[in-house]
């Protein structure tokens, strides 16, 4: 029998590593999205991808390190957060799947508003739709089936080269499986495992990056082989980033990583949506986004992220969650959660989801 909020057992502590990973992924996604978002100012439509290979024989290092390297992390974390919330809802609500259904529907509404009013390249709509069609039904499956479907989905998406949206179902299910097998709760328990994984994944990523760069040097970016290699390289580099951060979180660098990335990660929904407004504003002021170089992209993204970090840091000193995270939580549970840090309540703290 689910517990009421007043009778609920003590909540598990928030996983700081997830906030850091989420904030880190948010930074990379913004760098990748600057060109597509700003392109709407000049053309009214988003560019097809962020830092696309030119096909002129030149290889952009920023493209190799950023494009489709952070989106897999964010997608994986969505699956992680979904299952963490399901665990929380199962202990608090009579119908926990109804709680998740409301959460996804509210996210769909936010995504549609973002897509129709600001930027056609919105990802939240895709996340909500895939969540409704894949993640929610997966809660009735055993964890071994979820893990198997994750592997099958990712393999099919890579071999069919269906584009990065095709990877979303597999990444969602993989994140959910990691949580259901208890891996998520143990991600900060070891240094050796992520360190070894970093070495193995980096060794695998090197030839994948070399193959991708080779296709781009000859301008053969429409070939099926290039699309497959591009996706494989993206997943491998994303995994290297994640494992490297987990190693650093168990080093003296932990405090700095928490200070830089955790505020952004705790307010990921607010920061993702407001980034669109800020980039569009910069594009209107500066003009000619089609001429922006990689250095300009980094300056624009860095300026936006600095402003968001400052706002997030100051906001979280007084409030428990970002404004949109708080609204989302209210709509999810159909009761007003406390907002100010000073508020005292018996309500269980928010689960460490994608955006809480």
NUGULO-19207 format. One record per residue (C-alpha): residue number from 1; residue in one letter; x, y, z negated. Coordinates in nm, 4 decimals. Layout:
+-----+------+----------+----------+----------+
:  nr : rest :       c1 :       c2 :       c3 :
+-----+------+----------+----------+----------+
: NUM :    A :        X :        Y :        Z :
...
+-----+------+----------+----------+----------+
***
This chain:
+-----+------+----------+----------+----------+
:  nr : rest :       c1 :       c2 :       c3 :
+-----+------+----------+----------+----------+
:   1 :    X :   0.0000 :   0.0000 :   0.0000 :
:   2 :    X :   0.1484 :   0.3408 :   0.0961 :
:   3 :    X :   0.2294 :   0.5757 :  -0.1887 :
:   4 :    X :   0.0798 :   0.9203 :  -0.2258 :
:   5 :    X :   0.3252 :   1.2075 :  -0.2158 :
:   6 :    X :   0.3072 :   1.2426 :  -0.5923 :
:   7 :    X :   0.3740 :   0.8727 :  -0.6423 :
:   8 :    X :   0.6397 :   0.8402 :  -0.3755 :
:   9 :    X :   0.9756 :   0.7008 :  -0.4729 :
:  10 :    X :   1.2673 :   0.9382 :  -0.4646 :
:  11 :    X :   1.3606 :   1.0364 :  -0.1122 :
:  12 :    X :   1.6861 :   0.9198 :   0.0301 :
:  13 :    X :   1.9404 :   1.2008 :   0.0539 :
:  14 :    X :   1.9550 :   1.3876 :   0.3807 :
:  15 :    X :   2.2237 :   1.2514 :   0.6111 :
:  16 :    X :   2.4652 :   1.5384 :   0.6668 :
:  17 :    X :   2.6319 :   1.3577 :   0.9577 :
:  18 :    X :   2.3079 :   1.3718 :   1.1563 :
:  19 :    X :   2.2866 :   1.7482 :   1.1111 :
:  20 :    X :   2.6458 :   1.7862 :   1.2307 :
:  21 :    X :   2.5935 :   1.5593 :   1.5320 :
:  22 :    X :   2.2705 :   1.7366 :   1.6198 :
:  23 :    X :   2.4298 :   2.0801 :   1.5941 :
:  24 :    X :   2.7298 :   1.9670 :   1.7988 :
:  25 :    X :   2.5017 :   1.8237 :   2.0674 :
:  26 :    X :   2.2983 :   2.1439 :   2.0699 :
:  27 :    X :   2.6141 :   2.3446 :   2.1453 :
:  28 :    X :   2.7046 :   2.1256 :   2.4405 :
:  29 :    X :   2.3500 :   2.1239 :   2.5742 :
:  30 :    X :   2.3432 :   2.5022 :   2.5728 :
:  31 :    X :   2.6700 :   2.5184 :   2.7685 :
:  32 :    X :   2.5184 :   2.2744 :   3.0183 :
:  33 :    X :   2.1918 :   2.4699 :   3.0403 :
:  34 :    X :   2.3240 :   2.8237 :   3.0840 :
:  35 :    X :   2.3353 :   2.7986 :   3.4636 :
:  36 :    X :   1.9954 :   2.6239 :   3.5062 :
:  37 :    X :   1.8219 :   2.8686 :   3.2711 :
:  38 :    X :   1.9821 :   3.1806 :   3.4151 :
:  39 :    X :   1.9068 :   3.0629 :   3.7695 :
:  40 :    X :   1.5368 :   3.1213 :   3.7045 :
:  41 :    X :   1.6095 :   3.4942 :   3.6902 :
:  42 :    X :   1.7405 :   3.4986 :   4.0471 :
:  43 :    X :   1.5325 :   3.2232 :   4.2099 :
:  44 :    X :   1.2363 :   3.1596 :   3.9834 :
:  45 :    X :   1.3344 :   2.7914 :   3.9640 :
:  46 :    X :   1.5979 :   2.6101 :   3.7571 :
:  47 :    X :   1.9136 :   2.4743 :   3.9116 :
:  48 :    X :   1.9059 :   2.0971 :   3.9470 :
:  49 :    X :   2.1856 :   2.0484 :   3.6963 :
:  50 :    X :   2.4189 :   2.2527 :   3.4867 :
:  51 :    X :   2.7798 :   2.2380 :   3.5927 :
:  52 :    X :   2.7387 :   2.0356 :   3.9081 :
:  53 :    X :   3.0348 :   1.9224 :   4.1149 :
:  54 :    X :   3.0658 :   2.1519 :   4.4125 :
:  55 :    X :   3.1390 :   1.8819 :   4.6661 :
:  56 :    X :   3.4204 :   2.0986 :   4.8064 :
:  57 :    X :   3.7078 :   1.8835 :   4.6831 :
:  58 :    X :   3.7492 :   2.0750 :   4.3568 :
:  59 :    X :   3.6900 :   1.9237 :   4.0129 :
:  60 :    X :   3.5653 :   2.1493 :   3.7338 :
:  61 :    X :   3.7042 :   2.0395 :   3.3954 :
:  62 :    X :   3.4028 :   2.1894 :   3.2200 :
:  63 :    X :   3.1759 :   1.9800 :   3.4396 :
:  64 :    X :   3.3728 :   1.6667 :   3.3494 :
:  65 :    X :   3.3570 :   1.7335 :   2.9754 :
:  66 :    X :   3.0079 :   1.8799 :   2.9398 :
:  67 :    X :   2.7581 :   1.7837 :   3.2082 :
:  68 :    X :   2.5457 :   1.4946 :   3.0780 :
:  69 :    X :   2.7849 :   1.4415 :   2.7863 :
:  70 :    X :   2.5663 :   1.5938 :   2.5139 :
:  71 :    X :   2.2189 :   1.5087 :   2.6352 :
:  72 :    X :   2.2724 :   1.1370 :   2.5474 :
:  73 :    X :   2.3653 :   1.2336 :   2.1898 :
:  74 :    X :   2.0525 :   1.4437 :   2.1484 :
:  75 :    X :   1.8346 :   1.1681 :   2.2969 :
:  76 :    X :   1.9865 :   0.9027 :   2.0719 :
:  77 :    X :   1.9267 :   1.1244 :   1.7692 :
:  78 :    X :   1.5629 :   1.1648 :   1.8668 :
:  79 :    X :   1.5190 :   0.7883 :   1.8448 :
:  80 :    X :   1.7052 :   0.7857 :   1.5129 :
:  81 :    X :   1.4862 :   1.0643 :   1.3750 :
:  82 :    X :   1.1682 :   0.8973 :   1.4954 :
:  83 :    X :   1.2415 :   0.5762 :   1.3071 :
:  84 :    X :   1.3523 :   0.7646 :   0.9959 :
:  85 :    X :   1.0222 :   0.9503 :   0.9986 :
:  86 :    X :   0.8315 :   0.6248 :   1.0519 :
:  87 :    X :   1.0012 :   0.4805 :   0.7439 :
:  88 :    X :   0.8996 :   0.7898 :   0.5481 :
:  89 :    X :   0.5439 :   0.7893 :   0.6823 :
:  90 :    X :   0.4992 :   0.4188 :   0.6065 :
:  91 :    X :   0.5582 :   0.4949 :   0.2393 :
:  92 :    X :   0.3358 :   0.8007 :   0.2281 :
:  93 :    X :   0.0434 :   0.7604 :   0.4658 :
:  94 :    X :  -0.2282 :   0.5006 :   0.5114 :
:  95 :    X :  -0.1905 :   0.5325 :   0.8902 :
:  96 :    X :   0.1746 :   0.6201 :   0.9545 :
:  97 :    X :   0.1477 :   0.5847 :   1.3328 :
:  98 :    X :  -0.1189 :   0.8533 :   1.3351 :
:  99 :    X :   0.1345 :   1.0842 :   1.1696 :
: 100 :    X :   0.3846 :   1.0078 :   1.4471 :
: 101 :    X :   0.1175 :   1.0539 :   1.7127 :
: 102 :    X :   0.0389 :   1.4023 :   1.5840 :
: 103 :    X :   0.4094 :   1.4844 :   1.5733 :
: 104 :    X :   0.4618 :   1.3862 :   1.9350 :
: 105 :    X :   0.1485 :   1.5657 :   2.0546 :
: 106 :    X :   0.2568 :   1.8877 :   1.8844 :
: 107 :    X :   0.6007 :   1.8515 :   2.0427 :
: 108 :    X :   0.4321 :   1.8019 :   2.3802 :
: 109 :    X :   0.2368 :   2.1242 :   2.3306 :
: 110 :    X :   0.5557 :   2.3130 :   2.2407 :
: 111 :    X :   0.7362 :   2.1680 :   2.5397 :
: 112 :    X :   0.4583 :   2.2554 :   2.7819 :
: 113 :    X :   0.4485 :   2.6127 :   2.6509 :
: 114 :    X :   0.8263 :   2.6378 :   2.6901 :
: 115 :    X :   0.8137 :   2.4892 :   3.0390 :
: 116 :    X :   0.5248 :   2.6987 :   3.1692 :
: 117 :    X :   0.6165 :   3.0298 :   3.0063 :
: 118 :    X :   0.9973 :   3.0336 :   3.0062 :
: 119 :    X :   1.1918 :   2.7564 :   3.1772 :
: 120 :    X :   1.0717 :   2.4734 :   3.4054 :
: 121 :    X :   1.3690 :   2.2595 :   3.3012 :
: 122 :    X :   1.2346 :   2.1984 :   2.9479 :
: 123 :    X :   1.3300 :   1.8597 :   2.7977 :
: 124 :    X :   1.0837 :   1.8546 :   2.5059 :
: 125 :    X :   0.7961 :   1.7615 :   2.7355 :
: 126 :    X :   0.9925 :   1.4594 :   2.8583 :
: 127 :    X :   1.0854 :   1.3632 :   2.5030 :
: 128 :    X :   0.7255 :   1.3829 :   2.3850 :
: 129 :    X :   0.5909 :   1.1844 :   2.6821 :
: 130 :    X :   0.8543 :   0.9112 :   2.6488 :
: 131 :    X :   0.7961 :   0.9069 :   2.2752 :
: 132 :    X :   0.4257 :   0.8454 :   2.3294 :
: 133 :    X :   0.4794 :   0.5804 :   2.5972 :
: 134 :    X :   0.7862 :   0.4025 :   2.4575 :
: 135 :    X :   0.8797 :   0.4904 :   2.0992 :
: 136 :    X :   0.5340 :   0.4784 :   1.9426 :
: 137 :    X :   0.4457 :   0.1357 :   2.0910 :
: 138 :    X :   0.7900 :   0.0064 :   1.9876 :
: 139 :    X :   0.6920 :   0.0381 :   1.6199 :
: 140 :    X :   0.4866 :  -0.2794 :   1.6625 :
: 141 :    X :   0.7898 :  -0.4726 :   1.7929 :
: 142 :    X :   1.0574 :  -0.6512 :   1.5881 :
: 143 :    X :   1.3898 :  -0.4743 :   1.5761 :
: 144 :    X :   1.5657 :  -0.7368 :   1.7894 :
: 145 :    X :   1.3155 :  -0.6713 :   2.0681 :
: 146 :    X :   1.3711 :  -0.2953 :   2.0426 :
: 147 :    X :   1.7481 :  -0.3461 :   2.0675 :
: 148 :    X :   1.7072 :  -0.5765 :   2.3675 :
: 149 :    X :   1.4770 :  -0.3321 :   2.5456 :
: 150 :    X :   1.7256 :  -0.0511 :   2.4767 :
: 151 :    X :   2.0082 :  -0.2410 :   2.6454 :
: 152 :    X :   1.7857 :  -0.3443 :   2.9352 :
: 153 :    X :   1.6546 :   0.0100 :   2.9814 :
: 154 :    X :   1.9987 :   0.1691 :   2.9829 :
: 155 :    X :   2.1363 :  -0.0936 :   3.2212 :
: 156 :    X :   1.8492 :  -0.0464 :   3.4635 :
: 157 :    X :   1.8763 :   0.3321 :   3.4492 :
: 158 :    X :   2.2494 :   0.3210 :   3.5232 :
: 159 :    X :   2.2361 :   0.0648 :   3.8034 :
: 160 :    X :   1.9390 :   0.2287 :   3.9712 :
: 161 :    X :   2.1020 :   0.5712 :   3.9229 :
: 162 :    X :   1.7675 :   0.7228 :   3.8457 :
: 163 :    X :   1.9005 :   1.0463 :   3.6976 :
: 164 :    X :   1.9490 :   1.1460 :   3.3365 :
: 165 :    X :   1.5757 :   1.1402 :   3.2554 :
: 166 :    X :   1.5799 :   0.7679 :   3.3348 :
: 167 :    X :   1.8209 :   0.7179 :   3.0443 :
: 168 :    X :   1.5820 :   0.8675 :   2.7887 :
: 169 :    X :   1.3745 :   0.5543 :   2.7091 :
: 170 :    X :   1.6833 :   0.3386 :   2.6562 :
: 171 :    X :   1.8569 :   0.6013 :   2.4428 :
: 172 :    X :   1.5434 :   0.6522 :   2.2330 :
: 173 :    X :   1.5126 :   0.2785 :   2.1709 :
: 174 :    X :   1.8839 :   0.2473 :   2.0950 :
: 175 :    X :   1.8593 :   0.5190 :   1.8312 :
: 176 :    X :   1.5516 :   0.3519 :   1.6847 :
: 177 :    X :   1.7254 :   0.0125 :   1.6763 :
: 178 :    X :   2.0328 :   0.1563 :   1.5031 :
: 179 :    X :   1.8087 :   0.2948 :   1.2302 :
: 180 :    X :   1.6066 :  -0.0239 :   1.1915 :
: 181 :    X :   1.9249 :  -0.2288 :   1.1576 :
: 182 :    X :   2.0520 :   0.0078 :   0.8882 :
: 183 :    X :   2.3422 :   0.1445 :   1.0910 :
: 184 :    X :   2.2238 :   0.5035 :   1.0612 :
: 185 :    X :   2.2320 :   0.4923 :   0.6815 :
: 186 :    X :   2.5908 :   0.3672 :   0.6873 :
: 187 :    X :   2.7430 :   0.6015 :   0.9451 :
: 188 :    X :   2.9496 :   0.7825 :   0.6819 :
: 189 :    X :   3.0614 :   0.4730 :   0.4937 :
: 190 :    X :   3.3648 :   0.3895 :   0.7053 :
: 191 :    X :   3.6552 :   0.5568 :   0.8805 :
: 192 :    X :   3.8109 :   0.2513 :   1.0385 :
: 193 :    X :   3.5081 :   0.1416 :   1.2431 :
: 194 :    X :   3.4436 :   0.4756 :   1.4195 :
: 195 :    X :   3.8193 :   0.5228 :   1.4653 :
: 196 :    X :   3.8516 :   0.1869 :   1.6415 :
: 197 :    X :   3.5405 :   0.2586 :   1.8476 :
: 198 :    X :   3.6861 :   0.5935 :   1.9511 :
: 199 :    X :   3.9978 :   0.4224 :   2.0873 :
: 200 :    X :   3.8014 :   0.1534 :   2.2722 :
: 201 :    X :   3.5476 :   0.3957 :   2.4173 :
: 202 :    X :   3.8163 :   0.6464 :   2.5204 :
: 203 :    X :   4.0053 :   0.3682 :   2.6987 :
: 204 :    X :   3.6875 :   0.2806 :   2.8886 :
: 205 :    X :   3.6052 :   0.6447 :   2.9594 :
: 206 :    X :   3.9390 :   0.7240 :   3.1267 :
: 207 :    X :   3.8837 :   0.5086 :   3.4382 :
: 208 :    X :   3.5201 :   0.6204 :   3.4554 :
: 209 :    X :   3.6253 :   0.9862 :   3.4539 :
: 210 :    X :   3.8986 :   0.9135 :   3.7086 :
: 211 :    X :   3.6439 :   0.7476 :   3.9392 :
: 212 :    X :   3.4010 :   1.0380 :   3.8979 :
: 213 :    X :   3.6748 :   1.2910 :   3.9751 :
: 214 :    X :   3.7814 :   1.0877 :   4.2779 :
: 215 :    X :   3.4305 :   1.0988 :   4.4234 :
: 216 :    X :   3.4161 :   1.4742 :   4.3605 :
: 217 :    X :   3.7539 :   1.5424 :   4.5230 :
: 218 :    X :   3.6328 :   1.3934 :   4.8508 :
: 219 :    X :   3.2921 :   1.5562 :   4.8161 :
: 220 :    X :   3.1063 :   1.2233 :   4.8100 :
: 221 :    X :   2.8672 :   1.3253 :   4.5331 :
: 222 :    X :   2.5570 :   1.1814 :   4.7007 :
: 223 :    X :   2.6872 :   0.8235 :   4.7027 :
: 224 :    X :   2.5206 :   0.5639 :   4.4822 :
: 225 :    X :   2.8608 :   0.4773 :   4.3347 :
: 226 :    X :   2.9125 :   0.8360 :   4.2240 :
: 227 :    X :   2.5721 :   0.8539 :   4.0547 :
: 228 :    X :   2.6408 :   0.5303 :   3.8675 :
: 229 :    X :   2.9916 :   0.6347 :   3.7607 :
: 230 :    X :   2.8648 :   0.9785 :   3.6578 :
: 231 :    X :   2.6102 :   0.8267 :   3.4188 :
: 232 :    X :   2.8546 :   0.5703 :   3.2792 :
: 233 :    X :   3.1146 :   0.8411 :   3.2165 :
: 234 :    X :   2.8518 :   1.0576 :   3.0488 :
: 235 :    X :   2.7478 :   0.7870 :   2.8036 :
: 236 :    X :   3.1068 :   0.6887 :   2.7247 :
: 237 :    X :   3.2226 :   1.0457 :   2.6642 :
: 238 :    X :   2.9157 :   1.1120 :   2.4491 :
: 239 :    X :   3.0003 :   0.8047 :   2.2415 :
: 240 :    X :   3.3618 :   0.9216 :   2.2062 :
: 241 :    X :   3.2403 :   1.2593 :   2.0816 :
: 242 :    X :   3.0112 :   1.0963 :   1.8246 :
: 243 :    X :   3.2728 :   0.8551 :   1.6907 :
: 244 :    X :   3.5382 :   1.1273 :   1.6749 :
: 245 :    X :   3.3074 :   1.3498 :   1.4716 :
: 246 :    X :   3.2294 :   1.0640 :   1.2337 :
: 247 :    X :   3.6023 :   1.0147 :   1.1763 :
: 248 :    X :   3.6557 :   1.3866 :   1.1182 :
: 249 :    X :   3.3665 :   1.3959 :   0.8725 :
: 250 :    X :   3.5693 :   1.1686 :   0.6463 :
: 251 :    X :   3.8711 :   1.3992 :   0.6644 :
: 252 :    X :   3.9518 :   1.7459 :   0.5240 :
: 253 :    X :   3.7787 :   1.8850 :   0.8350 :
: 254 :    X :   3.4414 :   1.7851 :   0.6879 :
: 255 :    X :   3.3734 :   2.1186 :   0.5190 :
: 256 :    X :   3.4432 :   2.3114 :   0.8384 :
: 257 :    X :   3.2253 :   2.0817 :   1.0496 :
: 258 :    X :   2.9389 :   2.1136 :   0.8042 :
: 259 :    X :   2.9751 :   2.4906 :   0.7987 :
: 260 :    X :   2.9814 :   2.5264 :   1.1769 :
: 261 :    X :   2.7390 :   2.2632 :   1.3042 :
: 262 :    X :   2.4979 :   2.1746 :   1.0211 :
: 263 :    X :   2.3071 :   2.5076 :   1.0214 :
: 264 :    X :   2.2526 :   2.4753 :   1.3960 :
: 265 :    X :   2.1490 :   2.1123 :   1.3617 :
: 266 :    X :   1.9022 :   2.1736 :   1.0797 :
: 267 :    X :   1.7219 :   2.4264 :   1.2987 :
: 268 :    X :   1.7680 :   2.2456 :   1.6304 :
: 269 :    X :   1.4114 :   2.2958 :   1.7550 :
: 270 :    X :   1.4128 :   2.6672 :   1.6760 :
: 271 :    X :   1.7579 :   2.7108 :   1.8276 :
: 272 :    X :   1.6822 :   2.5078 :   2.1405 :
: 273 :    X :   1.3761 :   2.7171 :   2.2235 :
: 274 :    X :   1.5193 :   3.0560 :   2.1313 :
: 275 :    X :   1.8325 :   2.9829 :   2.3365 :
: 276 :    X :   1.6193 :   3.0032 :   2.6498 :
: 277 :    X :   1.4987 :   3.3505 :   2.5566 :
: 278 :    X :   1.8509 :   3.4684 :   2.4762 :
: 279 :    X :   2.0088 :   3.3295 :   2.7949 :
: 280 :    X :   1.7320 :   3.4781 :   3.0088 :
: 281 :    X :   1.7904 :   3.8121 :   2.8373 :
: 282 :    X :   2.1634 :   3.7976 :   2.9090 :
: 283 :    X :   2.0978 :   3.7018 :   3.2712 :
: 284 :    X :   1.8646 :   3.9993 :   3.3156 :
: 285 :    X :   2.1215 :   4.2378 :   3.1677 :
: 286 :    X :   2.4359 :   4.1001 :   3.3340 :
: 287 :    X :   2.2764 :   3.9934 :   3.6613 :
: 288 :    X :   2.3943 :   3.7651 :   3.9439 :
: 289 :    X :   2.3996 :   3.4395 :   3.7427 :
: 290 :    X :   2.4706 :   3.2499 :   4.0648 :
: 291 :    X :   2.8209 :   3.4022 :   4.0559 :
: 292 :    X :   2.8994 :   3.3118 :   3.6967 :
: 293 :    X :   3.2232 :   3.1176 :   3.6541 :
: 294 :    X :   3.2860 :   2.8464 :   3.3951 :
: 295 :    X :   3.4527 :   3.1078 :   3.1747 :
: 296 :    X :   3.1443 :   3.3294 :   3.1953 :
: 297 :    X :   2.9248 :   3.0338 :   3.1039 :
: 298 :    X :   3.1391 :   2.9711 :   2.7960 :
: 299 :    X :   3.1235 :   3.3368 :   2.6926 :
: 300 :    X :   2.7440 :   3.3479 :   2.7315 :
: 301 :    X :   2.6949 :   3.0198 :   2.5451 :
: 302 :    X :   2.9407 :   3.1214 :   2.2734 :
: 303 :    X :   2.7654 :   3.4536 :   2.2193 :
: 304 :    X :   2.4235 :   3.2903 :   2.1947 :
: 305 :    X :   2.5490 :   3.0184 :   1.9605 :
: 306 :    X :   2.7246 :   3.2716 :   1.7369 :
: 307 :    X :   2.4011 :   3.4676 :   1.7022 :
: 308 :    X :   2.2039 :   3.1502 :   1.6332 :
: 309 :    X :   2.4576 :   3.0256 :   1.3795 :
: 310 :    X :   2.4411 :   3.3540 :   1.1897 :
: 311 :    X :   2.0611 :   3.3547 :   1.1926 :
: 312 :    X :   2.0408 :   2.9870 :   1.0924 :
: 313 :    X :   2.2897 :   3.0290 :   0.8092 :
: 314 :    X :   2.1129 :   3.3320 :   0.6650 :
: 315 :    X :   1.7674 :   3.1787 :   0.7110 :
: 316 :    X :   1.8568 :   2.8512 :   0.5373 :
: 317 :    X :   1.9835 :   3.0380 :   0.2331 :
: 318 :    X :   1.6235 :   3.1349 :   0.1573 :
: 319 :    X :   1.4150 :   2.8767 :   0.3387 :
: 320 :    X :   1.4096 :   2.4973 :   0.3513 :
: 321 :    X :   1.3583 :   2.4666 :   0.7271 :
: 322 :    X :   1.3602 :   2.6745 :   1.0428 :
: 323 :    X :   1.0322 :   2.8481 :   1.1306 :
: 324 :    X :   0.9426 :   2.6099 :   1.4132 :
: 325 :    X :   1.0581 :   2.3039 :   1.2166 :
: 326 :    X :   0.8330 :   2.4112 :   0.9307 :
: 327 :    X :   0.5378 :   2.4641 :   1.1668 :
: 328 :    X :   0.6001 :   2.1256 :   1.3270 :
: 329 :    X :   0.6093 :   1.9553 :   0.9878 :
: 330 :    X :   0.2864 :   2.1274 :   0.8816 :
: 331 :    X :   0.1089 :   2.0038 :   1.1969 :
: 332 :    X :   0.2569 :   1.6552 :   1.1522 :
: 333 :    X :   0.1357 :   1.6021 :   0.7956 :
: 334 :    X :  -0.1698 :   1.8334 :   0.8095 :
: 335 :    X :  -0.0696 :   2.0050 :   0.4888 :
: 336 :    X :   0.1371 :   2.3118 :   0.4281 :
: 337 :    X :   0.4918 :   2.2201 :   0.3217 :
: 338 :    X :   0.6950 :   2.4491 :   0.0958 :
: 339 :    X :   0.9114 :   2.6922 :   0.2874 :
: 340 :    X :   1.1140 :   2.8925 :   0.0397 :
: 341 :    X :   1.4073 :   2.7218 :  -0.1288 :
: 342 :    X :   1.2842 :   2.8498 :  -0.4654 :
: 343 :    X :   0.9464 :   2.6796 :  -0.4240 :
: 344 :    X :   0.8944 :   2.3830 :  -0.6555 :
: 345 :    X :   0.6866 :   2.0937 :  -0.5299 :
: 346 :    X :   0.6372 :   1.7211 :  -0.5732 :
: 347 :    X :   0.6447 :   1.6741 :  -0.1982 :
: 348 :    X :   0.9206 :   1.4517 :  -0.0690 :
: 349 :    X :   1.1903 :   1.6422 :   0.1212 :
: 350 :    X :   1.1876 :   1.6216 :   0.4980 :
: 351 :    X :   1.3426 :   1.3136 :   0.6520 :
: 352 :    X :   1.6635 :   1.3640 :   0.8445 :
: 353 :    X :   1.4990 :   1.3436 :   1.1841 :
: 354 :    X :   1.5967 :   1.4994 :   1.5171 :
: 355 :    X :   1.4511 :   1.8260 :   1.4032 :
: 356 :    X :   1.2847 :   1.8297 :   1.0632 :
+-----+------+----------+----------+----------+
***
